[in-house]
Amino acid sequence: MSSQNPTNAKYSTLSLGEPIRLPPSHPGKIIAKITTAFIGVLVVSATILVALSGTTPSSHLAAPSHKALATQEEPIHLENDSQNRYVEFQYDPISGKYSHVNKNGSRINPFVVKNVERHSEKPYDAYLHKKDKNEEGSIYWKFNLKSTEKILEKLEIRMVSINNIADGGGKAEACLQPSEVCKDIPVGGVLIFEKPESETLTVGIKLFKDIQLFGRDEKCTECGKFERGFTVKAFWKSLYLAEKITTQNKLIQFNPNSGDNYVKFTYSILNNTYSHDNIDGSPVAPYFVDKIERLVDRTNNEVYLRQEFPGVFSNMYWAFNLTNDGKLVEKVVISIPGIEELTNNRAGVVEACENIHEDCNIFLENETLTIMQQMDTLYISITLWKDISVLKTKLKGVSNVESFKIEVYWTTTTPGSIVTTKSSTTPITEPDHQPDISTTPLTESYEIIQLKPETGRDYAKFTYDVISNTYSQSYEDGSPVKPYLASNVEHVVDRRLNVAYIHMKEPINKRIGLINWEFDFNSPGRTVEKLDIKLAGMDEIVNNGGTANACQHVFKCTAIPTNGSLTIEKPQFNKFFMRIELFKNIKVFKTELNDRSSVESISIVVYWS
């Protein structure tokens, strides 16, 4: 009898219709059998996958990704639409994304791509490289630098993780068009273009060797979270920059060099700077500013002062202390160009005043003002009634701008106050009891002189006779006319010199004399065609001995010529005042006593239609 395999002995007695009876088994053997069967299923499944795909799961996960890069012809816009100082554009090769999108919302792409692709083997391990190792590769991005509302001040370009281009591996560059100015982007550094006057910028890299671009081979300590790729920062300034003007609550002290009797002070609106600082070293500023601002207009290449709110009354002034170790001011010379638009449009007034809004001299177009008098303070005032520009100058193409200039001369000698006048060769016979000199202080009356045409006439004439110290008309109540304001002045008849005049009553104790007359020439139903004002005997007022002005109000005055007349055609006002200021001990309205042709010391004629 042959022997049997023990393993197969249990299958030897199979009977049809009867159950298979197996000997009892150990529980651990049953678990092992189940595990073996499960592993077998996995092996079969894996075999099927291999048969269907031709690859194993592990080989599929390790396969590198090569992505072709699309291009676009439209330049990337870098204009800053926000209030921030700059806009920053970024490219991240890890994610393959950009910080911006195109204006139409589409994805941004390079401008030129030649033999370059994005390579990614696993997350956070992506870079750019050449597709064909034997051919040169290049990739460039193009940016639009044009703006209608802002001007580009600076560009900063940084590329992170490009140190493989060293030693001839490649070249990173940025080019400005249309100037075709190209500069290399430094490895590990920043390329800066200051005030680039260009329309477009191209940023890119040429690859000469088979290198990785933007790979994990460099760490930028200044880039924050930005690890790889490149950034372009564009710093913009508004084409229209309105600046608030700061003020100071102290006078600007002129401080000449030791021993000097002269100082020159200037202001440049171009850079908003002054030639001097305050004595404590702080920057100089106006004393008062109300609704006036400095505007930088890069579109028209201009900078100037203007009203902050067009059409709203605006004013500013600078205040100066002229005292200098006990020395006396001999002369002050002031020049203020750039006020043509103001004077031509009657849109405001520029004044130099000894006291704020008092004792003022008005600047005319292209005029240099010379003040020959002792003064301790000086105010330069600008008042605007209309929306015009003042102190205007060019932004570019100019240098050493002096928007206003003040020159002060001091003296250690007391200025002479006695003026010698030649006496008349024709004697005048007067009664013996009359004194050689008679003086009468001018009194004042706060009443306005009414100028109205007589019946049947289209004009009215008002005169003052300095010899008799009388006027051609009275007030409506019959009382004699007087100045509206008279301060430190008196009427003099000097029979020794044969002259009559007005001068300062106390030229030593008080610095100025002042006379104001106020007039109203409103005539219902009539239009004023012309106003003529003429003064006689005012020769000594020259050389800044005093001023004579006809004023619409305190901020709008016009000088009355010493020889000739002031004519105002179709005046746009019906009230004015005439002001005489005396800075020195001079004589005004001076007339020889026997010269009866000069009795009209003041002549004012108003013509109506």
C-alpha positions as CSV (number, residue, x, y, z in Angstrom):
1,M,0.0,0.0,0.0
2,S,1.4,3.4,-1.0
3,S,1.8,6.3,1.6
4,Q,-0.3,9.5,1.6
5,N,0.7,13.3,1.9
6,P,-0.4,14.4,5.4
7,T,-1.5,17.6,4.2
8,N,-4.0,16.1,1.8
9,A,-5.2,13.1,4.0
10,K,-8.3,15.0,5.1
11,Y,-9.6,15.1,1.6
12,S,-9.4,11.3,1.0
13,T,-12.7,10.2,2.2
14,L,-15.1,12.6,0.4
15,S,-18.6,11.2,0.0
16,L,-21.3,12.7,-2.2
17,G,-24.1,14.3,-0.2
18,E,-22.2,14.3,3.1
19,P,-20.6,17.3,4.7
20,I,-16.9,17.6,4.9
21,R,-15.8,16.8,8.4
22,L,-12.5,18.5,9.3
23,P,-10.5,17.9,12.4
24,P,-10.6,20.7,14.9
25,S,-8.1,23.6,14.2
26,H,-6.3,26.0,16.4
27,P,-7.8,29.6,16.5
28,G,-4.4,31.3,15.6
29,K,-4.1,29.3,12.5
30,I,-7.5,30.5,11.3
31,I,-6.4,34.3,11.6
32,A,-3.3,33.6,9.8
33,K,-5.2,32.1,6.9
34,I,-7.5,35.1,6.7
35,T,-4.6,37.6,6.6
36,T,-2.9,35.6,3.9
37,A,-6.0,35.7,1.8
38,F,-6.3,39.6,2.1
39,I,-2.7,40.2,1.1
40,G,-3.3,38.0,-1.9
41,V,-6.2,40.2,-2.9
42,L,-4.0,43.3,-2.7
43,V,-1.3,41.7,-4.8
44,V,-3.8,40.8,-7.5
45,S,-5.2,44.4,-7.4
46,A,-1.8,45.9,-7.8
47,T,-1.0,43.6,-10.6
48,I,-4.2,44.7,-12.4
49,L,-3.2,48.4,-11.9
50,V,0.2,47.8,-13.4
51,A,-1.3,46.0,-16.3
52,L,-3.7,48.9,-17.0
53,S,-1.4,51.9,-16.4
54,G,2.0,50.6,-17.1
55,T,3.4,52.3,-14.0
56,T,3.5,51.7,-10.3
57,P,1.9,54.0,-7.8
58,S,5.3,55.1,-6.4
59,S,6.6,55.9,-9.9
60,H,3.5,58.1,-10.5
61,L,4.0,60.4,-7.4
62,A,7.7,61.0,-8.3
63,A,7.0,62.2,-11.9
64,P,8.1,65.9,-12.4
65,S,5.7,68.5,-13.8
66,H,6.7,70.7,-16.7
67,K,4.4,73.7,-17.4
68,A,4.7,75.8,-20.5
69,L,4.3,79.6,-19.8
70,A,1.8,81.7,-21.7
71,T,2.5,85.2,-22.9
72,Q,0.6,88.5,-23.3
73,E,1.3,91.6,-25.3
74,E,-0.5,94.0,-23.0
75,P,1.8,95.7,-20.6
76,I,1.2,95.2,-16.9
77,H,-0.2,98.5,-15.3
78,L,1.7,99.8,-12.3
79,E,-0.3,103.0,-11.7
80,N,-1.2,103.5,-8.1
81,D,-4.9,104.1,-7.8
82,S,-4.9,104.2,-4.0
83,Q,-3.6,106.8,-1.5
84,N,-0.6,104.7,-0.7
85,R,2.9,106.1,-1.5
86,Y,3.8,103.1,-3.7
87,V,2.4,100.1,-5.5
88,E,4.3,96.7,-5.3
89,F,4.0,94.0,-7.9
90,Q,5.2,90.4,-7.1
91,Y,5.7,87.2,-8.9
92,D,5.8,84.0,-6.8
93,P,7.3,81.0,-8.7
94,I,6.3,78.5,-6.0
95,S,2.6,79.1,-6.7
96,G,3.1,80.5,-10.2
97,K,0.8,83.4,-9.2
98,Y,1.1,87.2,-9.4
99,S,0.0,89.9,-6.9
100,H,-2.1,91.7,-9.6
101,V,-4.4,90.9,-12.5
102,N,-4.8,92.7,-15.8
103,K,-7.3,95.6,-16.0
104,N,-9.8,93.3,-17.6
105,G,-9.5,90.9,-14.7
106,S,-7.5,88.2,-16.7
107,R,-4.4,86.5,-15.4
108,I,-1.0,88.2,-15.9
109,N,1.6,86.5,-18.1
110,P,5.1,87.3,-19.2
111,F,5.6,89.5,-22.3
112,V,8.3,87.2,-23.8
113,V,9.1,83.5,-23.1
114,K,11.7,81.7,-25.1
115,N,12.9,78.2,-24.2
116,V,11.8,78.6,-20.6
117,E,9.3,76.5,-18.6
118,R,8.2,76.2,-15.0
119,H,9.4,73.0,-13.3
120,S,7.9,71.4,-10.2
121,E,8.9,68.1,-8.6
122,K,7.1,68.4,-5.3
123,P,5.3,71.1,-3.3
124,Y,7.4,74.2,-2.6
125,D,10.1,72.9,-4.9
126,A,9.4,74.9,-8.1
127,Y,11.7,76.9,-10.4
128,L,12.1,78.1,-13.9
129,H,14.6,76.5,-16.3
130,K,15.4,75.9,-19.9
131,K,13.5,73.3,-21.9
132,D,16.4,72.7,-24.3
133,K,19.7,72.7,-22.4
134,N,21.6,73.5,-25.6
135,E,19.6,76.7,-26.5
136,E,19.6,80.1,-24.7
137,G,16.4,80.8,-22.7
138,S,14.8,84.2,-21.8
139,I,11.8,85.5,-20.0
140,Y,10.6,89.1,-19.7
141,W,7.7,91.0,-18.2
142,K,6.6,94.4,-19.5
143,F,5.1,97.2,-17.4
144,N,3.2,100.3,-18.3
145,L,4.6,103.4,-16.5
146,K,2.2,106.0,-17.9
147,S,-0.3,107.9,-15.7
148,T,-2.7,110.7,-16.2
149,E,-2.9,111.7,-12.6
150,K,0.4,110.9,-11.0
151,I,4.1,111.1,-11.7
152,L,6.6,108.3,-11.2
153,E,9.3,109.2,-8.6
154,K,11.2,106.0,-8.3
155,L,11.4,102.3,-9.2
156,E,12.8,99.6,-7.0
157,I,13.4,96.1,-8.6
158,R,14.5,93.1,-6.6
159,M,15.0,89.5,-7.7
160,V,15.3,86.9,-5.0
161,S,17.1,83.5,-5.5
162,I,18.9,84.2,-8.8
163,N,22.5,83.7,-7.6
164,N,22.8,80.8,-10.2
165,I,23.2,83.4,-12.9
166,A,26.6,84.4,-11.5
167,D,29.7,83.2,-13.4
168,G,28.1,83.4,-16.7
169,G,25.0,81.4,-15.9
170,G,22.7,84.1,-17.0
171,K,21.8,87.8,-16.8
172,A,19.0,89.7,-15.0
173,E,18.2,93.2,-16.3
174,A,15.6,96.0,-16.4
175,C,15.2,98.3,-19.3
176,L,13.3,101.6,-19.7
177,Q,11.7,102.5,-23.0
178,P,11.8,104.5,-25.2
179,S,15.2,105.7,-23.8
180,E,16.5,102.1,-24.1
181,V,18.4,102.5,-20.8
182,C,19.2,99.0,-19.4
183,K,20.8,98.1,-16.1
184,D,21.7,94.8,-14.5
185,I,19.7,93.7,-11.5
186,P,22.2,92.9,-8.8
187,V,22.2,89.4,-7.2
188,G,21.0,89.8,-3.7
189,G,20.4,93.5,-4.1
190,V,18.0,96.2,-5.4
191,L,18.1,98.1,-8.7
192,I,16.8,101.6,-8.3
193,F,15.7,104.1,-11.0
194,E,15.3,107.6,-9.7
195,K,12.7,109.8,-11.5
196,P,12.4,107.5,-14.5
197,E,10.9,109.6,-17.4
198,S,9.8,106.6,-19.4
199,E,6.6,105.0,-20.7
200,T,7.4,101.3,-20.2
201,L,9.7,99.0,-18.2
202,T,10.8,95.5,-19.1
203,V,12.2,93.2,-16.4
204,G,13.6,89.8,-17.3
205,I,16.4,87.2,-17.3
206,K,18.4,85.5,-20.0
207,L,19.6,81.9,-19.2
208,F,22.9,80.9,-20.8
209,K,23.6,77.7,-18.8
210,D,21.3,74.9,-17.6
211,I,20.5,76.5,-14.2
212,Q,17.5,76.8,-11.9
213,L,16.0,80.2,-11.7
214,F,14.2,81.2,-8.5
215,G,15.1,77.9,-6.9
216,R,15.8,77.2,-3.2
217,D,19.3,78.5,-3.3
218,E,19.2,81.9,-1.6
219,K,17.7,83.5,1.5
220,C,16.7,87.2,1.5
221,T,16.8,88.6,5.0
222,E,15.1,91.8,4.0
223,C,12.2,90.3,2.0
224,G,10.0,89.2,4.9
225,K,7.7,86.3,3.8
226,F,8.8,86.8,0.2
227,E,11.3,84.0,-0.4
228,R,11.6,83.7,-4.2
229,G,10.6,85.5,-7.4
230,F,10.8,89.2,-8.1
231,T,9.2,92.4,-7.0
232,V,8.8,95.8,-8.7
233,K,7.9,98.8,-6.4
234,A,6.7,102.0,-8.1
235,F,6.7,105.1,-6.0
236,W,4.2,107.7,-7.3
237,K,3.4,111.4,-6.6
238,S,0.2,113.1,-7.5
239,L,0.3,115.5,-10.5
240,Y,-1.6,117.9,-8.3
241,L,-0.3,118.1,-4.8
242,A,-2.0,120.6,-2.5
243,E,0.0,121.3,0.6
244,K,-1.1,122.9,3.9
245,I,1.1,125.8,4.9
246,T,2.4,125.6,8.5
247,T,2.6,128.7,10.7
248,Q,4.6,130.0,13.6
249,N,3.5,132.2,16.5
250,K,6.7,134.3,16.6
251,L,8.2,137.0,14.5
252,I,11.1,136.1,12.1
253,Q,14.2,137.7,13.6
254,F,16.7,139.0,11.1
255,N,20.2,138.2,12.5
256,P,23.0,139.7,10.4
257,N,26.5,138.5,10.8
258,S,28.4,140.2,13.6
259,G,29.3,143.7,12.7
260,D,27.2,143.7,9.5
261,N,24.6,146.3,8.8
262,Y,22.9,144.4,6.0
263,V,20.9,141.2,5.6
264,K,19.1,139.5,2.7
265,F,16.2,137.2,3.3
266,T,14.5,135.2,0.6
267,Y,11.7,132.7,0.2
268,S,11.6,130.1,-2.6
269,I,8.2,128.6,-3.4
270,L,9.9,126.0,-5.6
271,N,11.1,124.0,-2.6
272,N,9.1,125.9,0.0
273,T,12.3,126.9,1.7
274,Y,13.7,130.1,3.3
275,S,17.3,131.5,3.3
276,H,17.3,131.7,7.1
277,D,16.1,129.7,10.1
278,N,14.7,131.1,13.3
279,I,17.3,132.0,15.9
280,D,16.5,128.8,17.8
281,G,17.2,126.8,14.7
282,S,13.6,125.9,13.8
283,P,12.4,126.4,10.2
284,V,10.8,129.7,9.3
285,A,7.1,129.8,8.5
286,P,4.4,132.5,8.0
287,Y,2.8,134.0,11.1
288,F,-0.7,133.6,9.8
289,V,-2.4,131.6,7.1
290,D,-6.2,131.5,6.4
291,K,-7.5,129.3,3.5
292,I,-4.3,129.6,1.3
293,E,-2.4,126.5,0.1
294,R,0.7,125.7,-1.9
295,L,-0.1,123.7,-5.1
296,V,2.4,121.7,-7.1
297,D,1.0,121.3,-10.6
298,R,3.3,118.8,-12.4
299,T,1.0,118.7,-15.5
300,N,1.7,122.3,-16.3
301,N,5.2,122.3,-14.6
302,E,4.2,125.0,-12.1
303,V,4.1,125.7,-8.4
304,Y,2.2,128.5,-6.7
305,L,0.0,129.7,-3.9
306,R,-3.8,129.7,-4.4
307,Q,-7.1,129.9,-2.5
308,E,-7.9,126.6,-0.7
309,F,-11.6,127.3,-1.4
310,P,-12.0,129.1,-4.7
311,G,-13.7,132.5,-4.4
312,V,-13.5,132.6,-0.6
313,F,-11.6,135.5,0.9
314,S,-8.2,134.3,1.9
315,N,-5.2,135.9,3.6
316,M,-1.7,135.1,4.9
317,Y,1.3,137.1,6.1
318,W,4.9,136.8,7.3
319,A,6.0,138.9,10.3
320,F,9.6,140.1,10.8
321,N,11.5,141.8,13.7
322,L,13.9,144.3,12.3
323,T,15.6,145.4,15.5
324,N,19.4,145.0,15.5
325,D,21.4,145.8,18.6
326,G,20.0,149.3,18.9
327,K,20.8,150.2,15.3
328,L,18.2,152.1,13.2
329,V,16.7,150.9,10.0
330,E,17.9,153.0,7.2
331,K,16.3,151.3,4.2
332,V,14.2,148.2,3.4
333,V,14.1,147.0,-0.2
334,I,11.4,144.4,-1.1
335,S,10.9,142.6,-4.3
336,I,7.9,140.2,-5.0
337,P,7.7,138.8,-8.6
338,G,5.0,136.4,-9.7
339,I,2.0,138.6,-8.9
340,E,1.0,139.4,-12.5
341,E,-2.2,137.3,-12.4
342,L,-3.3,139.0,-9.2
343,T,-2.8,142.5,-10.4
344,N,-4.1,142.0,-13.9
345,N,-7.3,140.4,-12.6
346,R,-7.8,142.7,-9.6
347,A,-8.0,139.5,-7.7
348,G,-6.2,140.5,-4.5
349,V,-3.4,142.6,-3.1
350,V,0.2,142.1,-1.9
351,E,1.3,144.6,0.8
352,A,4.3,145.5,2.9
353,C,3.2,146.9,6.2
354,E,4.8,148.4,9.3
355,N,1.9,147.1,11.4
356,I,-0.4,144.4,10.4
357,H,-2.9,145.8,7.8
358,E,-1.8,149.3,8.8
359,D,0.7,151.7,7.3
360,C,0.9,149.6,4.2
361,N,2.6,149.9,0.8
362,I,0.9,148.0,-2.1
363,F,3.0,146.1,-4.6
364,L,2.3,146.5,-8.3
365,E,3.4,144.2,-11.0
366,N,7.2,143.9,-11.4
367,E,7.8,146.5,-8.8
368,T,10.6,146.8,-6.2
369,L,9.5,148.7,-3.1
370,T,12.0,150.8,-1.2
371,I,11.0,152.0,2.3
372,M,13.3,154.8,3.7
373,Q,12.2,155.0,7.3
374,Q,12.9,153.7,10.8
375,M,10.7,150.7,11.5
376,D,10.9,147.8,14.1
377,T,8.5,145.4,12.4
378,L,7.6,144.4,8.9
379,Y,4.7,142.4,7.6
380,I,4.4,140.9,4.1
381,S,0.7,140.2,3.4
382,I,-1.1,138.4,0.6
383,T,-4.8,138.7,0.3
384,L,-6.8,136.9,-2.4
385,W,-10.4,137.6,-3.4
386,K,-10.5,135.4,-6.5
387,D,-9.2,131.9,-7.5
388,I,-5.9,132.9,-9.1
389,S,-2.3,131.9,-8.6
390,V,0.4,134.0,-6.9
391,L,4.2,133.7,-6.6
392,K,4.0,131.3,-9.5
393,T,7.1,129.7,-11.0
394,K,8.2,126.8,-13.0
395,L,8.9,123.4,-11.4
396,K,11.7,122.5,-13.8
397,G,14.2,124.4,-15.8
398,V,14.7,127.1,-13.1
399,S,17.1,127.6,-10.2
400,N,17.7,130.1,-7.4
401,V,14.1,131.1,-7.3
402,E,13.4,134.1,-5.1
403,S,9.6,134.3,-4.7
404,F,10.1,137.3,-2.5
405,K,13.3,139.1,-1.3
406,I,13.8,141.4,1.6
407,E,17.0,143.5,2.0
408,V,17.4,145.5,5.2
409,Y,20.1,148.1,5.8
410,W,20.8,149.5,9.3
411,T,22.7,152.6,10.3
412,T,24.3,153.8,13.5
413,T,23.5,157.5,12.6
414,T,20.2,159.1,13.4
415,P,18.5,160.1,10.1
416,G,18.1,163.8,9.7
417,S,14.6,165.1,10.2
418,I,15.0,168.7,9.0
419,V,14.2,169.4,5.4
420,T,15.4,172.8,4.1
421,T,13.0,174.6,1.7
422,K,14.1,177.5,-0.5
423,S,12.1,180.6,0.3
424,S,10.1,182.6,-2.2
425,T,11.8,185.5,-3.9
426,T,8.6,187.4,-3.9
427,P,7.7,188.8,-0.4
428,I,4.2,188.9,0.8
429,T,2.8,191.8,2.7
430,E,1.0,190.8,5.9
431,P,-0.2,192.8,8.9
432,D,2.4,193.2,11.6
433,H,0.3,191.5,14.2
434,Q,0.4,188.1,12.4
435,P,2.9,185.6,13.7
436,D,5.7,184.3,11.5
437,I,4.4,180.7,12.0
438,S,0.9,179.6,12.8
439,T,-0.1,176.0,13.4
440,T,-3.5,174.4,13.6
441,P,-3.9,170.7,14.6
442,L,-6.1,168.8,12.2
443,T,-9.3,167.6,13.9
444,E,-11.4,164.7,12.7
445,S,-15.0,163.8,12.2
446,Y,-16.4,160.3,11.7
447,E,-18.5,161.5,8.8
448,I,-18.4,160.5,5.2
449,I,-18.2,163.2,2.5
450,Q,-21.0,162.9,0.0
451,L,-20.1,163.7,-3.6
452,K,-23.2,164.3,-5.7
453,P,-23.7,166.2,-9.0
454,E,-25.5,169.5,-9.0
455,T,-28.8,169.8,-10.9
456,G,-28.1,169.8,-14.6
457,R,-24.5,168.6,-14.3
458,D,-23.0,165.1,-14.8
459,Y,-20.0,165.7,-12.5
460,A,-19.1,166.8,-9.0
461,K,-15.8,168.4,-7.9
462,F,-14.3,168.4,-4.4
463,T,-11.3,170.5,-3.5
464,Y,-9.1,171.3,-0.5
465,D,-7.1,174.6,-0.2
466,V,-4.1,174.2,2.1
467,I,-3.6,178.0,2.3
468,S,-7.0,178.7,3.9
469,N,-7.3,175.1,5.3
470,T,-10.8,174.9,3.8
471,Y,-12.8,172.6,1.6
472,S,-15.1,173.4,-1.4
473,Q,-18.2,172.0,0.3
474,S,-19.8,171.3,3.7
475,Y,-21.5,168.2,5.2
476,E,-25.2,167.9,4.4
477,D,-26.0,169.5,7.8
478,G,-23.9,172.5,6.9
479,S,-21.0,171.8,9.2
480,P,-17.5,172.2,7.8
481,V,-15.8,169.1,6.3
482,K,-13.0,167.5,8.3
483,P,-10.8,164.4,7.8
484,Y,-12.4,161.2,8.8
485,L,-9.2,160.4,10.7
486,A,-6.3,162.7,11.6
487,S,-3.4,161.5,13.8
488,N,-0.2,163.4,14.7
489,V,-0.7,166.0,11.9
490,E,-1.1,169.8,11.8
491,H,-1.7,172.6,9.3
492,V,1.2,175.2,9.1
493,V,1.4,178.7,7.6
494,D,5.0,179.8,7.6
495,R,5.3,183.4,6.6
496,R,9.1,183.5,6.9
497,L,9.3,180.8,4.1
498,N,6.1,182.1,2.5
499,V,4.5,178.6,2.4
500,A,1.6,176.7,3.8
501,Y,1.6,172.9,4.3
502,I,0.7,169.9,6.5
503,H,3.3,168.0,8.4
504,M,3.8,165.7,11.5
505,K,3.0,167.4,14.7
506,E,5.4,165.4,16.8
507,P,8.0,163.8,14.4
508,I,10.2,162.6,17.2
509,N,7.9,161.0,19.7
510,K,5.5,159.4,17.1
511,R,6.8,157.7,14.0
512,I,4.0,158.5,11.6
513,G,1.3,161.0,10.7
514,L,-1.9,159.9,9.2
515,I,-4.9,161.6,7.5
516,N,-8.0,159.8,6.0
517,W,-10.9,161.3,4.1
518,E,-13.8,159.0,3.3
519,F,-16.1,159.6,0.3
520,D,-19.4,158.3,-1.0
521,F,-20.4,159.1,-4.6
522,N,-23.4,156.9,-5.0
523,S,-26.1,158.5,-7.2
524,P,-29.2,156.5,-7.7
525,G,-30.1,155.9,-11.3
526,R,-26.6,157.0,-12.5
527,T,-23.4,155.1,-13.4
528,V,-20.0,156.4,-12.6
529,E,-17.9,156.7,-15.7
530,K,-14.7,158.1,-14.3
531,L,-13.0,159.1,-11.1
532,D,-10.1,161.7,-11.2
533,I,-7.9,162.4,-8.2
534,K,-5.1,164.9,-8.2
535,L,-2.8,166.2,-5.4
536,A,-0.5,169.2,-5.4
537,G,2.6,170.0,-3.4
538,M,3.5,166.4,-2.7
539,D,7.2,166.5,-3.9
540,E,8.7,165.6,-0.5
541,I,6.7,162.4,-0.3
542,V,9.2,160.7,-2.7
543,N,12.0,158.6,-1.4
544,N,9.6,156.9,1.0
545,G,9.0,160.0,3.1
546,G,5.3,159.0,3.0
547,T,2.5,157.6,0.9
548,A,-0.6,158.8,-0.8
549,N,-3.2,156.2,-1.7
550,A,-6.8,156.0,-2.9
551,C,-8.3,152.8,-1.3
552,Q,-11.4,150.8,-2.0
553,H,-10.8,149.2,1.4
554,V,-7.8,148.6,3.6
555,F,-6.6,145.7,1.4
556,K,-7.0,147.4,-2.0
557,C,-5.2,150.7,-2.5
558,T,-3.8,152.5,-5.5
559,A,-0.9,155.0,-5.2
560,I,-1.8,158.6,-6.2
561,P,1.0,160.0,-8.4
562,T,3.0,162.9,-6.9
563,N,3.0,164.6,-10.3
564,G,-0.1,164.0,-12.3
565,S,-3.5,162.5,-11.5
566,L,-5.0,159.1,-10.7
567,T,-7.8,158.2,-13.1
568,I,-10.0,155.2,-12.5
569,E,-12.3,154.4,-15.4
570,K,-15.7,152.9,-14.6
571,P,-14.9,152.1,-11.0
572,Q,-16.7,149.0,-9.6
573,F,-17.3,150.7,-6.2
574,N,-19.2,153.8,-5.0
575,K,-17.2,154.5,-1.8
576,F,-13.5,155.0,-1.2
577,F,-11.1,156.7,1.2
578,M,-8.0,158.7,0.5
579,R,-5.1,158.1,2.9
580,I,-1.9,160.2,3.4
581,E,0.8,158.7,5.6
582,L,3.9,160.6,6.8
583,F,6.9,158.5,7.8
584,K,9.4,161.4,8.0
585,N,9.2,165.1,9.0
586,I,8.2,166.2,5.5
587,K,5.7,168.7,4.1
588,V,2.7,167.7,2.1
589,F,0.4,170.0,0.1
590,K,3.1,172.6,0.2
591,T,2.1,175.7,-1.6
592,E,3.5,179.3,-1.8
593,L,1.3,181.7,0.0
594,N,1.2,184.1,-3.0
595,D,0.7,181.4,-5.6
596,R,-3.1,181.5,-6.1
597,S,-2.8,178.9,-8.9
598,S,-2.2,176.1,-6.5
599,V,-5.1,176.4,-4.1
600,E,-6.5,173.0,-5.2
601,S,-4.2,171.0,-3.0
602,I,-6.8,168.2,-3.4
603,S,-9.0,167.8,-6.4
604,I,-11.5,165.0,-6.8
605,V,-13.8,164.9,-9.8
606,V,-16.5,162.3,-10.3
607,Y,-18.2,161.9,-13.7
608,W,-21.6,160.2,-14.1
609,S,-23.6,159.0,-17.1
